[in-house]
Amino acid sequence: MTDDSPPQFLRRTSPPHVATLVLLAGMSAMVMNIFLPSLPSMTEYFETEYRVMQRSVSFFLGVSAILQIVIGPISDNIGRRPVILWGLVIFLIATLGCIYAPTAEIYLFFRMCQAIVAVAMVLSRAIIRDLYSQDQSASMIGYVTMGMAVVPMLSPILGGILDEFFGWKANFWTLFALGALTLWLVWSDLGETKAVSGKSLRAQFADYPELLRSPRFWGYALASAFCSGSFFAYLGGAPFVGSVVFGLQPTQLGLYFGAPAIGYFVGNFLTGRYAVRFGINRMVLWGCFANAAGTFLSLILFYTGHETALVFFGMMTIVGLGNGLVIPNSAAGMLSVRPHLAGTASGLGGAIMIGGGAALSDQVGVLLTPTSGAYPLLYMMLATALAGIVSILGVYWREARLARTAAGN
């Protein structure tokens, strides 16, 4: 930035306004889930099987993971602003491709191209870390993603309504309009927050081993990956569970589907309010326990005869609460392990998180059948949640070991 003045809206020489950061963070969430209530009707439109259209989720996440590996180093090398602008331009072209795709295969190709919108999520976090310290960045990320949490709360509802009254393509026209608005806002409000590294791009990628050798980075990255993995499994399986197992219509499914976002909103509010007071490690641990508790309670209620849509989606609110605590705090931890590699850390951590989510989402599509009910999805979500607890406990162990070593010296 060219000065240290407070944010002034639509002025690139001051820090970006919080509205710009919220919209950037929310873009990825909306692209990921606004169309999910339309998957059954899209399956019918393209005359294919549900498992093929469900790969709209897993393929999108897989490409997003790959892109995040390169987004971070490129932005550390040439700056955040040009990477975001070009990414949004490509996203708009890909969205038109989804709208006019004549076959399921061509649609899936352009859907994968839409994953370039990952630049918005990855670099909004890196921009915050450019401007704030570790605990302050956790708090700021929490507030930004709290605002962003309204998007996944409302977008499935909006998607279901648009599908029912105007057809599935209306969801993608909405994404196109939002992408164009975001592009204009970034052009007008977001200046460059990252000093150009001066390294070649090859040298920038060579910094990855420095992160990969850090146990703390892995602890935060895996805690985030496993905790959010339960949510990505939910993204892949919940449309099937809602429409086939519980017989919900698109509007009903959209209404129920946003339940985790309510908890996510609360979790991000708590992060923004208390991250500085309690520290990021404790917030991540509490979030991992909440994530596991939501899935475990759902299984208990199912086994005791309360196998309803209200129970299934209602317990996902607690899963969302856990994610709202874990994701912003673990992101701040990853970005603070090596602050000079904030963009690289954000991209690599995001790749680990999204890549795992893609695998889980795709696997859920294979396991769920009309006779299986929601059980395979719940088992998978619980397993990943427990793995998240183990990961953050590894960070505690590492820091305790370093403290003992320092005391011994």
Beta strands, then each sheet from edge to edge (+ up, - down):
end
